[in-house]
Amino acid sequence: MESHDVEELREVLNVVSDKIPGLLRGLRDVLYSKESAENMAESVGTFYKKLVESGIPKEDALEMARGYMINLRDIMGSKGINIGDFTRHHDDKEGDES
């Protein structure tokens, strides 16, 4: 019975390894497409404009708008995942901060 479980796990992992790269490429394309950029620019612009209209000083509104634009690449990079080529980076050297 244990051999059967191992074979099932192998099949699941094969499916996952086949599907995940395509899903990540699709996610990247959605996040970094021209349409996505236009939507983000419009959203950030509207956010900034509404902040200023509500009395927030322009400098503060600009800083808040910058914070509103969370960059997935930065988030994924902090987790060691390069969304550009979908490879995981591991730093095995102790004390290396690069």
mmCIF file as gemmi writes it, N, C-alpha and C atoms, coordinates in Angstrom:
data_model
loop_
_atom_site.group_PDB
_atom_site.id
_atom_site.type_symbol
_atom_site.label_atom_id
_atom_site.label_alt_id
_atom_site.label_comp_id
_atom_site.label_asym_id
_atom_site.label_entity_id
_atom_site.label_seq_id
_atom_site.pdbx_PDB_ins_code
_atom_site.Cartn_x
_atom_site.Cartn_y
_atom_site.Cartn_z
_atom_site.occupancy
_atom_site.B_iso_or_equiv
_atom_site.pdbx_formal_charge
_atom_site.auth_seq_id
_atom_site.auth_asym_id
_atom_site.pdbx_PDB_model_num
ATOM 1 N N . MET Axp A 1 ? 0.824 -1.188 0 1 0 ? 1 A 1
ATOM 2 C CA . MET Axp A 1 ? 0 0 0 1 0 ? 1 A 1
ATOM 3 C C . MET Axp A 1 ? 0.871 1.255 0 1 0 ? 1 A 1
ATOM 4 N N . GLU Axp A 2 ? 2.01 1.239 0.658 1 0 ? 2 A 1
ATOM 5 C CA . GLU Axp A 2 ? 2.912 2.383 0.715 1 0 ? 2 A 1
ATOM 6 C C . GLU Axp A 2 ? 3.419 2.759 -0.68 1 0 ? 2 A 1
ATOM 7 N N . SER Axp A 3 ? 3.708 1.784 -1.501 1 0 ? 3 A 1
ATOM 8 C CA . SER Axp A 3 ? 4.15 2.019 -2.871 1 0 ? 3 A 1
ATOM 9 C C . SER Axp A 3 ? 3.086 2.757 -3.67 1 0 ? 3 A 1
ATOM 10 N N . HIS Axp A 4 ? 1.842 2.431 -3.429 1 0 ? 4 A 1
ATOM 11 C CA . HIS Axp A 4 ? 0.718 3.091 -4.098 1 0 ? 4 A 1
ATOM 12 C C . HIS Axp A 4 ? 0.662 4.573 -3.712 1 0 ? 4 A 1
ATOM 13 N N . ASP Axp A 5 ? 0.868 4.881 -2.431 1 0 ? 5 A 1
ATOM 14 C CA . ASP Axp A 5 ? 0.867 6.268 -1.954 1 0 ? 5 A 1
ATOM 15 C C . ASP Axp A 5 ? 1.993 7.074 -2.596 1 0 ? 5 A 1
ATOM 16 N N . VAL Axp A 6 ? 3.143 6.462 -2.713 1 0 ? 6 A 1
ATOM 17 C CA . VAL Axp A 6 ? 4.29 7.125 -3.328 1 0 ? 6 A 1
ATOM 18 C C . VAL Axp A 6 ? 3.987 7.429 -4.793 1 0 ? 6 A 1
ATOM 19 N N . GLU Axp A 7 ? 3.389 6.497 -5.477 1 0 ? 7 A 1
ATOM 20 C CA . GLU Axp A 7 ? 3.041 6.701 -6.892 1 0 ? 7 A 1
ATOM 21 C C . GLU Axp A 7 ? 2.01 7.812 -7.053 1 0 ? 7 A 1
ATOM 22 N N . GLU Axp A 8 ? 1.013 7.863 -6.163 1 0 ? 8 A 1
ATOM 23 C CA . GLU Axp A 8 ? 0.013 8.93 -6.207 1 0 ? 8 A 1
ATOM 24 C C . GLU Axp A 8 ? 0.671 10.289 -5.976 1 0 ? 8 A 1
ATOM 25 N N . LEU Axp A 9 ? 1.56 10.353 -5.005 1 0 ? 9 A 1
ATOM 26 C CA . LEU Axp A 9 ? 2.277 11.595 -4.723 1 0 ? 9 A 1
ATOM 27 C C . LEU Axp A 9 ? 3.108 12.012 -5.925 1 0 ? 9 A 1
ATOM 28 N N . ARG Axp A 10 ? 3.775 11.085 -6.559 1 0 ? 10 A 1
ATOM 29 C CA . ARG Axp A 10 ? 4.58 11.374 -7.738 1 0 ? 10 A 1
ATOM 30 C C . ARG Axp A 10 ? 3.697 11.966 -8.852 1 0 ? 10 A 1
ATOM 31 N N . GLU Axp A 11 ? 2.521 11.402 -9.056 1 0 ? 11 A 1
ATOM 32 C CA . GLU Axp A 11 ? 1.598 11.906 -10.081 1 0 ? 11 A 1
ATOM 33 C C . GLU Axp A 11 ? 1.143 13.327 -9.763 1 0 ? 11 A 1
ATOM 34 N N . VAL Axp A 12 ? 0.806 13.565 -8.5 1 0 ? 12 A 1
ATOM 35 C CA . VAL Axp A 12 ? 0.376 14.91 -8.09 1 0 ? 12 A 1
ATOM 36 C C . VAL Axp A 12 ? 1.5 15.91 -8.317 1 0 ? 12 A 1
ATOM 37 N N . LEU Axp A 13 ? 2.701 15.574 -7.905 1 0 ? 13 A 1
ATOM 38 C CA . LEU Axp A 13 ? 3.833 16.485 -8.079 1 0 ? 13 A 1
ATOM 39 C C . LEU Axp A 13 ? 4.139 16.735 -9.549 1 0 ? 13 A 1
ATOM 40 N N . ASN Axp A 14 ? 3.985 15.735 -10.395 1 0 ? 14 A 1
ATOM 41 C CA . ASN Axp A 14 ? 4.184 15.93 -11.832 1 0 ? 14 A 1
ATOM 42 C C . ASN Axp A 14 ? 3.17 16.92 -12.4 1 0 ? 14 A 1
ATOM 43 N N . VAL Axp A 15 ? 1.914 16.792 -11.992 1 0 ? 15 A 1
ATOM 44 C CA . VAL Axp A 15 ? 0.882 17.713 -12.459 1 0 ? 15 A 1
ATOM 45 C C . VAL Axp A 15 ? 1.192 19.131 -11.982 1 0 ? 15 A 1
ATOM 46 N N . VAL Axp A 16 ? 1.546 19.246 -10.7 1 0 ? 16 A 1
ATOM 47 C CA . VAL Axp A 16 ? 1.862 20.564 -10.139 1 0 ? 16 A 1
ATOM 48 C C . VAL Axp A 16 ? 3.049 21.185 -10.862 1 0 ? 16 A 1
ATOM 49 N N . SER Axp A 17 ? 4.092 20.413 -11.09 1 0 ? 17 A 1
ATOM 50 C CA . SER Axp A 17 ? 5.279 20.971 -11.749 1 0 ? 17 A 1
ATOM 51 C C . SER Axp A 17 ? 4.987 21.35 -13.194 1 0 ? 17 A 1
ATOM 52 N N . ASP Axp A 18 ? 4.024 20.706 -13.823 1 0 ? 18 A 1
ATOM 53 C CA . ASP Axp A 18 ? 3.633 21.081 -15.185 1 0 ? 18 A 1
ATOM 54 C C . ASP Axp A 18 ? 2.775 22.34 -15.198 1 0 ? 18 A 1
ATOM 55 N N . LYS Axp A 19 ? 1.919 22.525 -14.21 1 0 ? 19 A 1
ATOM 56 C CA . LYS Axp A 19 ? 0.929 23.606 -14.209 1 0 ? 19 A 1
ATOM 57 C C . LYS Axp A 19 ? 1.435 24.909 -13.596 1 0 ? 19 A 1
ATOM 58 N N . ILE Axp A 20 ? 2.225 24.841 -12.555 1 0 ? 20 A 1
ATOM 59 C CA . ILE Axp A 20 ? 2.64 26.045 -11.824 1 0 ? 20 A 1
ATOM 60 C C . ILE Axp A 20 ? 3.38 27.058 -12.7 1 0 ? 20 A 1
ATOM 61 N N . PRO Axp A 21 ? 4.356 26.674 -13.508 1 0 ? 21 A 1
ATOM 62 C CA . PRO Axp A 21 ? 5.031 27.688 -14.336 1 0 ? 21 A 1
ATOM 63 C C . PRO Axp A 21 ? 4.059 28.46 -15.246 1 0 ? 21 A 1
ATOM 64 N N . GLY Axp A 22 ? 3.101 27.768 -15.835 1 0 ? 22 A 1
ATOM 65 C CA . GLY Axp A 22 ? 2.117 28.437 -16.679 1 0 ? 22 A 1
ATOM 66 C C . GLY Axp A 22 ? 1.235 29.385 -15.89 1 0 ? 22 A 1
ATOM 67 N N . LEU Axp A 23 ? 0.847 28.969 -14.695 1 0 ? 23 A 1
ATOM 68 C CA . LEU Axp A 23 ? 0.043 29.84 -13.841 1 0 ? 23 A 1
ATOM 69 C C . LEU Axp A 23 ? 0.823 31.088 -13.444 1 0 ? 23 A 1
ATOM 70 N N . LEU Axp A 24 ? 2.094 30.922 -13.111 1 0 ? 24 A 1
ATOM 71 C CA . LEU Axp A 24 ? 2.916 32.079 -12.74 1 0 ? 24 A 1
ATOM 72 C C . LEU Axp A 24 ? 3.122 33.019 -13.923 1 0 ? 24 A 1
ATOM 73 N N . ARG Axp A 25 ? 3.347 32.454 -15.118 1 0 ? 25 A 1
ATOM 74 C CA . ARG Axp A 25 ? 3.475 33.312 -16.301 1 0 ? 25 A 1
ATOM 75 C C . ARG Axp A 25 ? 2.186 34.079 -16.55 1 0 ? 25 A 1
ATOM 76 N N . GLY Axp A 26 ? 1.053 33.417 -16.383 1 0 ? 26 A 1
ATOM 77 C CA . GLY Axp A 26 ? -0.232 34.089 -16.547 1 0 ? 26 A 1
ATOM 78 C C . GLY Axp A 26 ? -0.414 35.204 -15.541 1 0 ? 26 A 1
ATOM 79 N N . LEU Axp A 27 ? -0.037 34.952 -14.306 1 0 ? 27 A 1
ATOM 80 C CA . LEU Axp A 27 ? -0.121 35.975 -13.261 1 0 ? 27 A 1
ATOM 81 C C . LEU Axp A 27 ? 0.779 37.156 -13.604 1 0 ? 27 A 1
ATOM 82 N N . ARG Axp A 28 ? 2 36.867 -14.027 1 0 ? 28 A 1
ATOM 83 C CA . ARG Axp A 28 ? 2.928 37.93 -14.414 1 0 ? 28 A 1
ATOM 84 C C . ARG Axp A 28 ? 2.355 38.753 -15.558 1 0 ? 28 A 1
ATOM 85 N N . ASP Axp A 29 ? 1.793 38.084 -16.56 1 0 ? 29 A 1
ATOM 86 C CA . ASP Axp A 29 ? 1.235 38.793 -17.705 1 0 ? 29 A 1
ATOM 87 C C . ASP Axp A 29 ? 0.077 39.692 -17.3 1 0 ? 29 A 1
ATOM 88 N N . VAL Axp A 30 ? -0.744 39.217 -16.375 1 0 ? 30 A 1
ATOM 89 C CA . VAL Axp A 30 ? -1.864 40.039 -15.897 1 0 ? 30 A 1
ATOM 90 C C . VAL Axp A 30 ? -1.35 41.243 -15.13 1 0 ? 30 A 1
ATOM 91 N N . LEU Axp A 31 ? -0.365 41.02 -14.28 1 0 ? 31 A 1
ATOM 92 C CA . LEU Axp A 31 ? 0.132 42.109 -13.435 1 0 ? 31 A 1
ATOM 93 C C . LEU Axp A 31 ? 0.964 43.127 -14.198 1 0 ? 31 A 1
ATOM 94 N N . TYR Axp A 32 ? 1.656 42.693 -15.247 1 0 ? 32 A 1
ATOM 95 C CA . TYR Axp A 32 ? 2.568 43.592 -15.94 1 0 ? 32 A 1
ATOM 96 C C . TYR Axp A 32 ? 2.155 43.888 -17.38 1 0 ? 32 A 1
ATOM 97 N N . SER Axp A 33 ? 0.893 43.715 -17.689 1 0 ? 33 A 1
ATOM 98 C CA . SER Axp A 33 ? 0.414 44.021 -19.034 1 0 ? 33 A 1
ATOM 99 C C . SER Axp A 33 ? 0.182 45.52 -19.181 1 0 ? 33 A 1
ATOM 100 N N . LYS Axp A 34 ? 0.043 45.969 -20.41 1 0 ? 34 A 1
ATOM 101 C CA . LYS Axp A 34 ? -0.243 47.379 -20.683 1 0 ? 34 A 1
ATOM 102 C C . LYS Axp A 34 ? -1.562 47.78 -20.027 1 0 ? 34 A 1
ATOM 103 N N . GLU Axp A 35 ? -2.552 46.913 -20.148 1 0 ? 35 A 1
ATOM 104 C CA . GLU Axp A 35 ? -3.864 47.198 -19.549 1 0 ? 35 A 1
ATOM 105 C C . GLU Axp A 35 ? -3.766 47.311 -18.035 1 0 ? 35 A 1
ATOM 106 N N . SER Axp A 36 ? -2.995 46.425 -17.434 1 0 ? 36 A 1
ATOM 107 C CA . SER Axp A 36 ? -2.809 46.456 -15.991 1 0 ? 36 A 1
ATOM 108 C C . SER Axp A 36 ? -2.109 47.748 -15.556 1 0 ? 36 A 1
ATOM 109 N N . ALA Axp A 37 ? -1.105 48.156 -16.318 1 0 ? 37 A 1
ATOM 110 C CA . ALA Axp A 37 ? -0.387 49.398 -16.008 1 0 ? 37 A 1
ATOM 111 C C . ALA Axp A 37 ? -1.314 50.599 -16.099 1 0 ? 37 A 1
ATOM 112 N N . GLU Axp A 38 ? -2.147 50.608 -17.143 1 0 ? 38 A 1
ATOM 113 C CA . GLU Axp A 38 ? -3.092 51.72 -17.302 1 0 ? 38 A 1
ATOM 114 C C . GLU Axp A 38 ? -4.088 51.757 -16.143 1 0 ? 38 A 1
ATOM 115 N N . ASN Axp A 39 ? -4.584 50.578 -15.745 1 0 ? 39 A 1
ATOM 116 C CA . ASN Axp A 39 ? -5.526 50.519 -14.624 1 0 ? 39 A 1
ATOM 117 C C . ASN Axp A 39 ? -4.874 50.957 -13.321 1 0 ? 39 A 1
ATOM 118 N N . MET Axp A 40 ? -3.624 50.526 -13.107 1 0 ? 40 A 1
ATOM 119 C CA . MET Axp A 40 ? -2.923 50.913 -11.886 1 0 ? 40 A 1
ATOM 120 C C . MET Axp A 40 ? -2.68 52.424 -11.858 1 0 ? 40 A 1
ATOM 121 N N . ALA Axp A 41 ? -2.261 52.975 -12.992 1 0 ? 41 A 1
ATOM 122 C CA . ALA Axp A 41 ? -2.017 54.421 -13.061 1 0 ? 41 A 1
ATOM 123 C C . ALA Axp A 41 ? -3.296 55.194 -12.769 1 0 ? 41 A 1
ATOM 124 N N . GLU Axp A 42 ? -4.394 54.733 -13.329 1 0 ? 42 A 1
ATOM 125 C CA . GLU Axp A 42 ? -5.681 55.406 -13.09 1 0 ? 42 A 1
ATOM 126 C C . GLU Axp A 42 ? -6.078 55.295 -11.62 1 0 ? 42 A 1
ATOM 127 N N . SER Axp A 43 ? -5.9 54.128 -11.035 1 0 ? 43 A 1
ATOM 128 C CA . SER Axp A 43 ? -6.25 53.92 -9.627 1 0 ? 43 A 1
ATOM 129 C C . SER Axp A 43 ? -5.399 54.784 -8.706 1 0 ? 43 A 1
ATOM 130 N N . VAL Axp A 44 ? -4.101 54.8 -8.958 1 0 ? 44 A 1
ATOM 131 C CA . VAL Axp A 44 ? -3.199 55.593 -8.113 1 0 ? 44 A 1
ATOM 132 C C . VAL Axp A 44 ? -3.494 57.075 -8.27 1 0 ? 44 A 1
ATOM 133 N N . GLY Axp A 45 ? -3.73 57.495 -9.519 1 0 ? 45 A 1
ATOM 134 C CA . GLY Axp A 45 ? -4.071 58.904 -9.767 1 0 ? 45 A 1
ATOM 135 C C . GLY Axp A 45 ? -5.344 59.316 -9.047 1 0 ? 45 A 1
ATOM 136 N N . THR Axp A 46 ? -6.348 58.468 -9.117 1 0 ? 46 A 1
ATOM 137 C CA . THR Axp A 46 ? -7.618 58.747 -8.439 1 0 ? 46 A 1
ATOM 138 C C . THR Axp A 46 ? -7.419 58.775 -6.936 1 0 ? 46 A 1
ATOM 139 N N . PHE Axp A 47 ? -6.645 57.822 -6.418 1 0 ? 47 A 1
ATOM 140 C CA . PHE Axp A 47 ? -6.358 57.774 -4.984 1 0 ? 47 A 1
ATOM 141 C C . PHE Axp A 47 ? -5.687 59.066 -4.529 1 0 ? 47 A 1
ATOM 142 N N . TYR Axp A 48 ? -4.648 59.485 -5.253 1 0 ? 48 A 1
ATOM 143 C CA . TYR Axp A 48 ? -3.917 60.712 -4.926 1 0 ? 48 A 1
ATOM 144 C C . TYR Axp A 48 ? -4.855 61.936 -4.983 1 0 ? 48 A 1
ATOM 145 N N . LYS Axp A 49 ? -5.614 62.015 -6.056 1 0 ? 49 A 1
ATOM 146 C CA . LYS Axp A 49 ? -6.534 63.152 -6.253 1 0 ? 49 A 1
ATOM 147 C C . LYS Axp A 49 ? -7.552 63.238 -5.115 1 0 ? 49 A 1
ATOM 148 N N . LYS Axp A 50 ? -8.117 62.119 -4.728 1 0 ? 50 A 1
ATOM 149 C CA . LYS Axp A 50 ? -9.119 62.112 -3.645 1 0 ? 50 A 1
ATOM 150 C C . LYS Axp A 50 ? -8.484 62.483 -2.306 1 0 ? 50 A 1
ATOM 151 N N . LEU Axp A 51 ? -7.252 62.055 -2.084 1 0 ? 51 A 1
ATOM 152 C CA . LEU Axp A 51 ? -6.569 62.439 -0.854 1 0 ? 51 A 1
ATOM 153 C C . LEU Axp A 51 ? -6.381 63.948 -0.787 1 0 ? 51 A 1
ATOM 154 N N . VAL Axp A 52 ? -5.907 64.533 -1.878 1 0 ? 52 A 1
ATOM 155 C CA . VAL Axp A 52 ? -5.678 65.978 -1.923 1 0 ? 52 A 1
ATOM 156 C C . VAL Axp A 52 ? -7.009 66.718 -1.774 1 0 ? 52 A 1
ATOM 157 N N . GLU Axp A 53 ? -8.041 66.253 -2.473 1 0 ? 53 A 1
ATOM 158 C CA . GLU Axp A 53 ? -9.363 66.889 -2.385 1 0 ? 53 A 1
ATOM 159 C C . GLU Axp A 53 ? -9.931 66.832 -0.968 1 0 ? 53 A 1
ATOM 160 N N . SER Axp A 54 ? -9.558 65.821 -0.204 1 0 ? 54 A 1
ATOM 161 C CA . SER Axp A 54 ? -10.066 65.691 1.162 1 0 ? 54 A 1
ATOM 162 C C . SER Axp A 54 ? -9.228 66.465 2.178 1 0 ? 54 A 1
ATOM 163 N N . GLY Axp A 55 ? -8.214 67.194 1.681 1 0 ? 55 A 1
ATOM 164 C CA . GLY Axp A 55 ? -7.444 68.069 2.558 1 0 ? 55 A 1
ATOM 165 C C . GLY Axp A 55 ? -6.093 67.531 2.985 1 0 ? 55 A 1
ATOM 166 N N . ILE Axp A 56 ? -5.698 66.384 2.493 1 0 ? 56 A 1
ATOM 167 C CA . ILE Axp A 56 ? -4.366 65.844 2.819 1 0 ? 56 A 1
ATOM 168 C C . ILE Axp A 56 ? -3.324 66.682 2.081 1 0 ? 56 A 1
ATOM 169 N N . PRO Axp A 57 ? -2.267 67.125 2.771 1 0 ? 57 A 1
ATOM 170 C CA . PRO Axp A 57 ? -1.213 67.877 2.076 1 0 ? 57 A 1
ATOM 171 C C . PRO Axp A 57 ? -0.632 67.05 0.918 1 0 ? 57 A 1
ATOM 172 N N . LYS Axp A 58 ? -0.275 67.742 -0.163 1 0 ? 58 A 1
ATOM 173 C CA . LYS Axp A 58 ? 0.194 67.056 -1.37 1 0 ? 58 A 1
ATOM 174 C C . LYS Axp A 58 ? 1.366 66.126 -1.115 1 0 ? 58 A 1
ATOM 175 N N . GLU Axp A 59 ? 2.315 66.556 -0.27 1 0 ? 59 A 1
ATOM 176 C CA . GLU Axp A 59 ? 3.475 65.715 0.009 1 0 ? 59 A 1
ATOM 177 C C . GLU Axp A 59 ? 3.055 64.41 0.698 1 0 ? 59 A 1
ATOM 178 N N . ASP Axp A 60 ? 2.135 64.533 1.654 1 0 ? 60 A 1
ATOM 179 C CA . ASP Axp A 60 ? 1.644 63.347 2.359 1 0 ? 60 A 1
ATOM 180 C C . ASP Axp A 60 ? 0.838 62.458 1.418 1 0 ? 60 A 1
ATOM 181 N N . ALA Axp A 61 ? 0.018 63.078 0.574 1 0 ? 61 A 1
ATOM 182 C CA . ALA Axp A 61 ? -0.785 62.322 -0.386 1 0 ? 61 A 1
ATOM 183 C C . ALA Axp A 61 ? 0.11 61.567 -1.356 1 0 ? 61 A 1
ATOM 184 N N . LEU Axp A 62 ? 1.196 62.189 -1.781 1 0 ? 62 A 1
ATOM 185 C CA . LEU Axp A 62 ? 2.136 61.531 -2.691 1 0 ? 62 A 1
ATOM 186 C C . LEU Axp A 62 ? 2.763 60.312 -2.014 1 0 ? 62 A 1
ATOM 187 N N . GLU Axp A 63 ? 3.164 60.474 -0.765 1 0 ? 63 A 1
ATOM 188 C CA . GLU Axp A 63 ? 3.75 59.35 -0.032 1 0 ? 63 A 1
ATOM 189 C C . GLU Axp A 63 ? 2.731 58.227 0.147 1 0 ? 63 A 1
ATOM 190 N N . MET Axp A 64 ? 1.492 58.578 0.432 1 0 ? 64 A 1
ATOM 191 C CA . MET Axp A 64 ? 0.441 57.573 0.59 1 0 ? 64 A 1
ATOM 192 C C . MET Axp A 64 ? 0.165 56.87 -0.741 1 0 ? 64 A 1
ATOM 193 N N . ALA Axp A 65 ? 0.197 57.612 -1.838 1 0 ? 65 A 1
ATOM 194 C CA . ALA Axp A 65 ? -0.017 57.013 -3.153 1 0 ? 65 A 1
ATOM 195 C C . ALA Axp A 65 ? 1.12 56.058 -3.501 1 0 ? 65 A 1
ATOM 196 N N . ARG Axp A 66 ? 2.337 56.415 -3.108 1 0 ? 66 A 1
ATOM 197 C CA . ARG Axp A 66 ? 3.476 55.504 -3.332 1 0 ? 66 A 1
ATOM 198 C C . ARG Axp A 66 ? 3.269 54.2 -2.564 1 0 ? 66 A 1
ATOM 199 N N . GLY Axp A 67 ? 2.794 54.32 -1.335 1 0 ? 67 A 1
ATOM 200 C CA . GLY Axp A 67 ? 2.532 53.135 -0.533 1 0 ? 67 A 1
ATOM 201 C C . GLY Axp A 67 ? 1.401 52.298 -1.099 1 0 ? 67 A 1
ATOM 202 N N . TYR Axp A 68 ? 0.492 52.939 -1.801 1 0 ? 68 A 1
ATOM 203 C CA . TYR Axp A 68 ? -0.649 52.254 -2.408 1 0 ? 68 A 1
ATOM 204 C C . TYR Axp A 68 ? -0.207 51.337 -3.539 1 0 ? 68 A 1
ATOM 205 N N . MET Axp A 69 ? 0.89 51.695 -4.173 1 0 ? 69 A 1
ATOM 206 C CA . MET Axp A 69 ? 1.411 50.889 -5.287 1 0 ? 69 A 1
ATOM 207 C C . MET Axp A 69 ? 2.359 49.83 -4.754 1 0 ? 69 A 1
ATOM 208 N N . ILE Axp A 70 ? 1.823 48.725 -4.344 1 0 ? 70 A 1
ATOM 209 C CA . ILE Axp A 70 ? 2.671 47.625 -3.876 1 0 ? 70 A 1
ATOM 210 C C . ILE Axp A 70 ? 3.134 46.863 -5.105 1 0 ? 70 A 1
ATOM 211 N N . ASN Axp A 71 ? 4.421 46.706 -5.208 1 0 ? 71 A 1
ATOM 212 C CA . ASN Axp A 71 ? 4.993 46.044 -6.369 1 0 ? 71 A 1
ATOM 213 C C . ASN Axp A 71 ? 5.189 44.564 -6.067 1 0 ? 71 A 1
ATOM 214 N N . LEU Axp A 72 ? 4.492 43.724 -6.802 1 0 ? 72 A 1
ATOM 215 C CA . LEU Axp A 72 ? 4.582 42.287 -6.578 1 0 ? 72 A 1
ATOM 216 C C . LEU Axp A 72 ? 6.011 41.789 -6.698 1 0 ? 72 A 1
ATOM 217 N N . ARG Axp A 73 ? 6.778 42.35 -7.592 1 0 ? 73 A 1
ATOM 218 C CA . ARG Axp A 73 ? 8.164 41.91 -7.746 1 0 ? 73 A 1
ATOM 219 C C . ARG Axp A 73 ? 8.944 42.099 -6.456 1 0 ? 73 A 1
ATOM 220 N N . ASP Axp A 74 ? 8.709 43.225 -5.771 1 0 ? 74 A 1
ATOM 221 C CA . ASP Axp A 74 ? 9.39 43.463 -4.501 1 0 ? 74 A 1
ATOM 222 C C . ASP Axp A 74 ? 8.954 42.455 -3.451 1 0 ? 74 A 1
ATOM 223 N N . ILE Axp A 75 ? 7.644 42.164 -3.403 1 0 ? 75 A 1
ATOM 224 C CA . ILE Axp A 75 ? 7.137 41.221 -2.421 1 0 ? 75 A 1
ATOM 225 C C . ILE Axp A 75 ? 7.707 39.841 -2.685 1 0 ? 75 A 1
ATOM 226 N N . MET Axp A 76 ? 7.621 39.4 -3.937 1 0 ? 76 A 1
ATOM 227 C CA . MET Axp A 76 ? 8.112 38.073 -4.276 1 0 ? 76 A 1
ATOM 228 C C . MET Axp A 76 ? 9.62 37.994 -4.098 1 0 ? 76 A 1
ATOM 229 N N . GLY Axp A 77 ? 10.331 39.07 -4.432 1 0 ? 77 A 1
ATOM 230 C CA . GLY Axp A 77 ? 11.785 39.088 -4.273 1 0 ? 77 A 1
ATOM 231 C C . GLY Axp A 77 ? 12.191 38.922 -2.823 1 0 ? 77 A 1
ATOM 232 N N . SER Axp A 78 ? 11.412 39.496 -1.908 1 0 ? 78 A 1
ATOM 233 C CA . SER Axp A 78 ? 11.745 39.356 -0.499 1 0 ? 78 A 1
ATOM 234 C C . SER Axp A 78 ? 11.55 37.925 -0.02 1 0 ? 78 A 1
ATOM 235 N N . LYS Axp A 79 ? 10.777 37.151 -0.749 1 0 ? 79 A 1
ATOM 236 C CA . LYS Axp A 79 ? 10.566 35.746 -0.418 1 0 ? 79 A 1
ATOM 237 C C . LYS Axp A 79 ? 11.524 34.839 -1.184 1 0 ? 79 A 1
ATOM 238 N N . GLY Axp A 80 ? 12.392 35.422 -2.023 1 0 ? 80 A 1
ATOM 239 C CA . GLY Axp A 80 ? 13.373 34.631 -2.746 1 0 ? 80 A 1
ATOM 240 C C . GLY Axp A 80 ? 12.866 34.071 -4.049 1 0 ? 80 A 1
ATOM 241 N N . ILE Axp A 81 ? 11.768 34.608 -4.561 1 0 ? 81 A 1
ATOM 242 C CA . ILE Axp A 81 ? 11.211 34.112 -5.82 1 0 ? 81 A 1
ATOM 243 C C . ILE Axp A 81 ? 11.374 35.193 -6.874 1 0 ? 81 A 1
ATOM 244 N N . ASN Axp A 82 ? 12.012 34.838 -7.974 1 0 ? 82 A 1
ATOM 245 C CA . ASN Axp A 82 ? 12.192 35.774 -9.076 1 0 ? 82 A 1
ATOM 246 C C . ASN Axp A 82 ? 11.045 35.563 -10.049 1 0 ? 82 A 1
ATOM 247 N N . ILE Axp A 83 ? 10.106 36.509 -10.092 1 0 ? 83 A 1
ATOM 248 C CA . ILE Axp A 83 ? 8.929 36.334 -10.94 1 0 ? 83 A 1
ATOM 249 C C . ILE Axp A 83 ? 9.268 36.467 -12.42 1 0 ? 83 A 1
ATOM 250 N N . GLY Axp A 84 ? 10.424 37.028 -12.736 1 0 ? 84 A 1
ATOM 251 C CA . GLY Axp A 84 ? 10.818 37.159 -14.132 1 0 ? 84 A 1
ATOM 252 C C . GLY Axp A 84 ? 11.14 35.827 -14.781 1 0 ? 84 A 1
ATOM 253 N N . ASP Axp A 85 ? 11.874 34.973 -14.083 1 0 ? 85 A 1
ATOM 254 C CA . ASP Axp A 85 ? 12.217 33.679 -14.682 1 0 ? 85 A 1
ATOM 255 C C . ASP Axp A 85 ? 11.744 32.493 -13.848 1 0 ? 85 A 1
ATOM 256 N N . PHE Axp A 86 ? 10.982 32.783 -12.796 1 0 ? 86 A 1
ATOM 257 C CA . PHE Axp A 86 ? 10.341 31.773 -11.97 1 0 ? 86 A 1
ATOM 258 C C . PHE Axp A 86 ? 11.315 30.796 -11.33 1 0 ? 86 A 1
ATOM 259 N N . THR Axp A 87 ? 12.446 31.305 -10.917 1 0 ? 87 A 1
ATOM 260 C CA . THR Axp A 87 ? 13.375 30.434 -10.197 1 0 ? 87 A 1
ATOM 261 C C . THR Axp A 87 ? 13.425 30.865 -8.75 1 0 ? 87 A 1
ATOM 262 N N . ARG Axp A 88 ? 13.689 29.922 -7.887 1 0 ? 88 A 1
ATOM 263 C CA . ARG Axp A 88 ? 13.829 30.206 -6.479 1 0 ? 88 A 1
ATOM 264 C C . ARG Axp A 88 ? 15.296 30.409 -6.187 1 0 ? 88 A 1
ATOM 265 N N . HIS Axp A 89 ? 15.603 31.432 -5.415 1 0 ? 89 A 1
ATOM 266 C CA . HIS Axp A 89 ? 16.986 31.726 -5.069 1 0 ? 89 A 1
ATOM 267 C C . HIS Axp A 89 ? 17.221 31.36 -3.612 1 0 ? 89 A 1
ATOM 268 N N . HIS Axp A 90 ? 18.25 30.611 -3.354 1 0 ? 90 A 1
ATOM 269 C CA . HIS Axp A 90 ? 18.615 30.232 -1.998 1 0 ? 90 A 1
ATOM 270 C C . HIS Axp A 90 ? 20.035 30.698 -1.744 1 0 ? 90 A 1
ATOM 271 N N . ASP Axp A 91 ? 20.216 31.342 -0.609 1 0 ? 91 A 1
ATOM 272 C CA . ASP Axp A 91 ? 21.545 31.787 -0.23 1 0 ? 91 A 1
ATOM 273 C C . ASP Axp A 91 ? 22.016 30.898 0.912 1 0 ? 91 A 1
ATOM 274 N N . ASP Axp A 92 ? 22.907 30.006 0.612 1 0 ? 92 A 1
ATOM 275 C CA . ASP Axp A 92 ? 23.394 29.062 1.606 1 0 ? 92 A 1
ATOM 276 C C . ASP Axp A 92 ? 24.562 29.613 2.416 1 0 ? 92 A 1
ATOM 277 N N . LYS Axp A 93 ? 25.082 30.766 2.03 1 0 ? 93 A 1
ATOM 278 C CA . LYS Axp A 93 ? 26.238 31.318 2.737 1 0 ? 93 A 1
ATOM 279 C C . LYS Axp A 93 ? 25.763 32.104 3.949 1 0 ? 93 A 1
ATOM 280 N N . GLU Axp A 94 ? 26.306 31.78 5.107 1 0 ? 94 A 1
ATOM 281 C CA . GLU Axp A 94 ? 25.951 32.529 6.307 1 0 ? 94 A 1
ATOM 282 C C . GLU Axp A 94 ? 26.644 33.884 6.271 1 0 ? 94 A 1
ATOM 283 N N . GLY Axp A 95 ? 25.878 34.897 6.688 1 0 ? 95 A 1
ATOM 284 C CA . GLY Axp A 95 ? 26.459 36.227 6.767 1 0 ? 95 A 1
ATOM 285 C C . GLY Axp A 95 ? 26.457 36.979 5.462 1 0 ? 95 A 1
ATOM 286 N N . ASP Axp A 96 ? 26.061 36.369 4.364 1 0 ? 96 A 1
ATOM 287 C CA . ASP Axp A 96 ? 26.01 37.048 3.062 1 0 ? 96 A 1
ATOM 288 C C . ASP Axp A 96 ? 24.676 37.748 2.942 1 0 ? 96 A 1
ATOM 289 N N . GLU Axp A 97 ? 24.7 39.062 2.809 1 0 ? 97 A 1
ATOM 290 C CA . GLU Axp A 97 ? 23.462 39.837 2.762 1 0 ? 97 A 1
ATOM 291 C C . GLU Axp A 97 ? 23.046 40.167 1.344 1 0 ? 97 A 1
ATOM 292 N N . SER Axp A 98 ? 23.641 39.6 0.33 1 0 ? 98 A 1
ATOM 293 C CA . SER Axp A 98 ? 23.277 39.92 -1.052 1 0 ? 98 A 1
ATOM 294 C C . SER Axp A 98 ? 22.109 39.113 -1.519 1 0 ? 98 A 1
